[in-house]
Amino acid sequence: MASSPANFSRFGEQVAIVTGGADGLGKGITARLLSEGCKVMILDINEANGNKAVEEFNATYPDKVAFTKTDISDPDSVDAAVANTVATFGGLDISINCAGIVGPTGKKILDVTADQFDLVYRINLKGSFNITKSSIREMEKKNYGRVLLIASIAGKEGNAGMTAYSTSKAGVIGLVKAVGKEYAETGITVNGLCPAVVKTAMVEAMPPTQVKYMTDKIPMKRCGTIEEVAATAAFIVSKEASFNTATCFDLTGGRATY
């Protein structure tokens, strides 16, 4: 898991939501935030994984982490999760959306069904919209907040064989840029993070040819790590990143060209 220097409390008692926090990138980011003094509410649709993650983290960070089962594609479920976060920890300072699915891979558009496309859209893009809207509604109460949406280099450049995923992540980038500008004169920032392929269970489940296609595009010729993503995310949602909004940070080993 991602870690930080001992006794480092950059987030001292701030409260964060991390969607998809029970596994993969979300769990790595949760670990990093907890290690820097944050209280974290994990939002995930997988109840078993969510409870397991809380049990693991409580061994090191007692009373600093909790779990709420959440379907981010459902605005009512997201609103309820945000309300539960405030009731449990007393507020909301940081919202990081890591929940997402890959959808069809290694398939051209003619082999992608409308239902498959809609599912990816509902989770990746509509889910980002829901969590951003609900989080900002709470953050407005004290005119401070950090929203971070995990997008992808696929949203900038497109990955052949991943039409639905690439399209949904392009939408997330547009969401970041629009909403970030809407709140640019407040204490609330909205940013995105665009990783190239990162070594997670989700990636390991993809066809090897698809992973090779993506990795070959990276000048460093390797996947990113969860720890690298978590370290970058922690800066973006910190008070130090006060002049950064409506932008997407690249984490691509040199792949990004704009």
C-alpha positions in Angstrom: 0.0 0.0 0.0 1.0 3.6 -0.5 2.7 5.2 2.5 4.0 8.5 3.6 6.8 9.7 6.0 6.2 8.8 9.6 4.1 11.4 11.6 3.2 13.3 8.5 -0.3 14.8 9.0 -0.9 16.9 5.9 -4.7 16.3 6.2 -4.9 16.5 10.0 -8.5 15.5 10.8 -9.9 16.3 7.4 -12.7 14.0 6.1 -12.6 12.3 2.7 -14.8 10.1 0.6 -13.1 7.6 -1.7 -15.4 5.8 -4.1 -14.2 2.4 -5.2 -12.1 2.5 -2.0 -12.4 -1.2 -1.2 -10.0 -2.3 -3.8 -7.4 -1.3 -6.4 -6.6 2.4 -6.9 -9.2 3.5 -4.4 -7.9 1.3 -1.6 -4.3 2.5 -2.3 -5.5 6.2 -2.2 -7.4 5.4 1.0 -4.3 4.0 2.6 -2.3 7.1 1.6 -4.9 9.5 3.0 -5.2 7.6 6.3 -1.4 7.6 6.7 -1.5 11.4 6.4 -4.1 12.0 9.1 -7.3 11.9 7.1 -10.6 10.2 8.1 -12.0 8.3 5.2 -15.4 7.0 4.3 -15.1 4.2 1.7 -17.9 4.1 -0.8 -18.2 0.9 -2.8 -20.9 -1.4 -4.2 -19.1 -4.5 -3.0 -20.1 -4.8 0.6 -17.9 -7.8 1.5 -14.8 -6.0 0.1 -15.8 -2.8 1.8 -16.1 -4.3 5.3 -12.9 -6.3 4.8 -11.0 -3.1 3.9 -12.3 -1.3 7.0 -11.3 -4.2 9.2 -7.8 -4.1 7.7 -7.4 -0.4 8.0 -8.8 -0.3 11.6 -5.9 -2.3 12.8 -3.6 0.7 12.1 -6.1 3.6 12.0 -8.8 2.8 14.6 -12.0 5.0 14.2 -10.6 6.7 11.2 -12.3 4.7 8.4 -15.8 3.5 7.7 -17.8 2.0 4.9 -21.0 2.8 3.1 -22.4 0.6 0.4 -23.0 2.8 -2.6 -24.1 2.6 -6.2 -22.5 5.7 -7.7 -24.7 5.4 -10.8 -27.7 6.1 -8.5 -27.9 9.8 -7.3 -30.1 8.9 -4.3 -27.5 6.3 -3.2 -24.7 8.8 -3.5 -26.6 11.5 -1.6 -27.3 9.0 1.2 -23.6 8.1 1.3 -22.5 11.7 1.6 -25.1 12.3 4.3 -23.8 9.3 6.2 -20.2 10.5 5.9 -21.1 13.9 7.4 -23.1 12.2 10.2 -20.2 9.8 10.9 -17.2 12.1 10.7 -18.7 15.6 11.0 -18.1 17.0 7.6 -16.6 16.5 4.1 -13.4 18.1 2.8 -12.2 15.8 0.1 -14.0 13.6 -2.5 -12.1 11.2 -4.8 -14.0 9.2 -7.3 -12.1 6.0 -8.2 -15.1 3.8 -8.9 -15.2 2.6 -12.5 -15.3 -0.3 -14.9 -13.5 -1.1 -18.1 -16.3 -2.5 -20.1 -15.7 -4.3 -23.4 -12.0 -4.6 -24.4 -10.3 -5.8 -27.5 -13.5 -5.1 -29.5 -14.3 -2.8 -32.3 -17.4 -0.6 -32.1 -19.5 -3.0 -34.2 -19.0 -5.6 -31.5 -20.0 -3.4 -28.6 -23.7 -3.4 -27.7 -25.7 -0.4 -26.7 -26.4 -2.0 -23.3 -22.6 -2.5 -22.7 -22.0 1.1 -23.6 -24.7 2.4 -21.4 -23.4 0.4 -18.4 -19.9 1.9 -18.8 -21.5 5.4 -19.1 -23.7 5.0 -16.1 -20.8 4.0 -13.8 -17.9 6.0 -15.2 -19.5 9.3 -16.3 -22.8 9.5 -14.6 -21.2 8.2 -11.4 -18.6 11.0 -11.7 -21.4 13.5 -12.2 -23.4 12.2 -9.2 -20.5 12.2 -6.7 -19.2 15.6 -7.8 -22.7 17.2 -7.5 -23.4 15.7 -4.1 -20.0 16.4 -2.7 -20.0 20.1 -3.8 -23.4 20.6 -2.3 -21.9 19.7 1.1 -18.6 21.5 0.5 -20.4 24.8 -0.3 -21.5 25.0 3.3 -18.0 26.0 4.4 -16.6 27.2 1.0 -13.8 24.6 1.0 -13.3 21.3 -0.7 -11.2 19.2 -3.0 -12.9 17.0 -5.7 -10.7 14.6 -7.7 -12.1 12.4 -10.5 -10.0 9.6 -11.8 -10.1 9.8 -15.6 -7.6 8.2 -18.0 -5.2 8.9 -20.8 -7.7 6.9 -22.9 -10.0 9.9 -22.4 -7.5 12.1 -24.1 -6.1 9.9 -26.8 -8.5 7.0 -27.1 -7.6 3.3 -26.9 -8.6 1.2 -29.8 -10.7 -1.7 -28.7 -12.0 0.3 -25.7 -14.6 2.5 -27.3 -17.0 2.7 -24.3 -14.2 3.2 -21.7 -12.4 5.9 -23.8 -15.6 7.8 -24.4 -16.7 7.8 -20.8 -13.3 9.0 -19.6 -13.3 11.8 -22.2 -16.6 12.8 -20.6 -15.0 12.8 -17.1 -12.3 15.2 -18.4 -15.0 17.5 -19.8 -16.8 17.4 -16.4 -13.7 18.4 -14.6 -13.0 21.3 -16.8 -16.5 22.7 -16.7 -17.3 22.3 -13.0 -13.8 23.4 -12.0 -14.4 26.7 -13.8 -17.8 27.0 -12.2 -16.3 27.0 -8.8 -13.0 28.7 -9.5 -13.8 31.7 -7.4 -14.6 29.6 -4.3 -12.5 27.5 -2.0 -13.5 24.4 -3.9 -11.3 22.9 -6.5 -12.2 20.2 -9.1 -9.5 18.3 -10.8 -8.9 15.1 -12.7 -6.1 12.5 -12.8 -5.3 10.8 -16.1 -3.2 7.7 -15.6 -1.9 5.4 -18.3 -2.3 1.7 -17.6 -1.8 1.0 -13.9 -1.1 -2.5 -12.4 -4.4 -3.4 -10.7 -6.6 -6.4 -10.6 -8.9 -4.7 -13.1 -6.0 -4.5 -15.6 -4.8 -8.0 -14.9 -8.2 -9.3 -15.9 -7.9 -7.7 -19.3 -6.7 -9.6 -22.4 -2.9 -9.6 -22.5 -2.9 -8.2 -26.0 -4.9 -5.2 -24.8 -2.5 -4.6 -21.9 0.5 -4.9 -24.3 -1.1 -2.4 -26.7 -1.4 0.2 -23.9 2.0 -0.5 -22.3 3.8 -0.3 -25.6 2.6 3.3 -25.9 4.4 4.3 -22.7 8.0 5.6 -23.2 8.9 4.1 -19.8 7.7 0.7 -21.1 6.0 -0.2 -17.9 2.7 0.1 -16.0 2.2 2.7 -13.3 1.8 1.6 -9.7 -1.0 2.2 -7.2 1.5 3.9 -5.0 2.5 6.4 -7.7 -1.2 7.2 -8.3 -1.9 7.6 -4.6 1.1 10.0 -4.1 -0.1 12.2 -6.9 -3.7 12.1 -5.8 -2.7 13.1 -2.2 -1.1 16.3 -3.5 -4.0 17.2 -5.7 -6.5 17.1 -2.8 -4.3 18.8 -0.4 -4.4 22.5 0.7 -1.1 22.9 -1.1 -2.8 22.5 -4.5 -4.8 25.7 -4.0 -4.1 27.1 -7.4 -4.9 24.0 -9.4 -8.5 23.5 -10.7 -10.3 22.5 -13.8 -7.3 20.5 -15.0 -6.3 16.9 -15.5 -2.9 15.8 -14.2 -1.1 13.3 -16.4 0.5 10.1 -14.8 1.6 8.3 -18.0 5.3 7.5 -18.0 5.7 10.0 -20.9 2.8 8.8 -23.0 0.7 12.0 -22.8 1.3 14.5 -25.6 -1.0 17.3 -24.5 
